[in-house]
Amino acid sequence: MAFDGHIRRGHPIIFGLLILFSIIELAITAWLTSMFNDFNNFFSFAERDRIRFLLFTSIWTLLFSFLLMGSFWRLPEHLFSSTGSHIFLLLLTWVFWTAGAASLTSALGGGLNCNTNTFIAYCGQLNAAEAFAWINWILVTIALFVVAGRGISGARRGDGIRGPLVV
C-alpha cells in the first residue's frame, strides 16, 4: 500500500516522541510524589493522588511504547506487532492519559498562575506535569488514529485485526 513507507518512518518517530515525553513526565511526577511523601505539602489529596496516577501512566506508557516499538522493528510477525495489539494497548493508554490529564487539570482549576499563587507548593512543576500529560495525550491520540486507520484498511484487505501494520 501507499502508506507503508510512511508507517515505517512514522512509527519510530511517534513512539520515540512518546518515550521522550513520558520520561519527562515520569521525572516530574516522581519528583513531585517524592516531595509530597517527604513533606506532606500537597494542596489537596486530589492533587497528590492525580500526580501519583500520572506517575503510573508514564511508567505504563514507557513500558508498552518500548514493547510496541521493539516488536515493530525486530519481530514484525509477533503478536505485539499486529494492528490489534497496537489498538488495544494504545486505546488503554489513551484512556489513562485522558483520565490523568483531565483530572489534574480539574484539580488545578485549569492551570495555575504561579505569579499570583503563593499558597500552592511546586506551582511550576504542577503546570509542567499538566502540560506534558496533555502532550502525551496528543501523541497517543495521533498514534491511535493512524493505527485504527491501518486496522480498517487491513480489515478491508482481509487481514483482520491480527494483521500487520505494514504489509
Protein Blocks (a to p, Z undefined) as FASTA:
>chain_A
ZZlmmmmmmmmmmmmmmmmmmmmmmmmmmmmmmmmmmnopafbfklmmmmmmmmmmmmmm
mmmmmmmmmmmmmmmmbmklpmklmmmmmmmmmmmmmmmmmmmmmmnnopacfklmmkbg
hklmmmmmmmmmmmmmmmmmmmmmmmmmmmmmmmmnonojmbcfbZZ
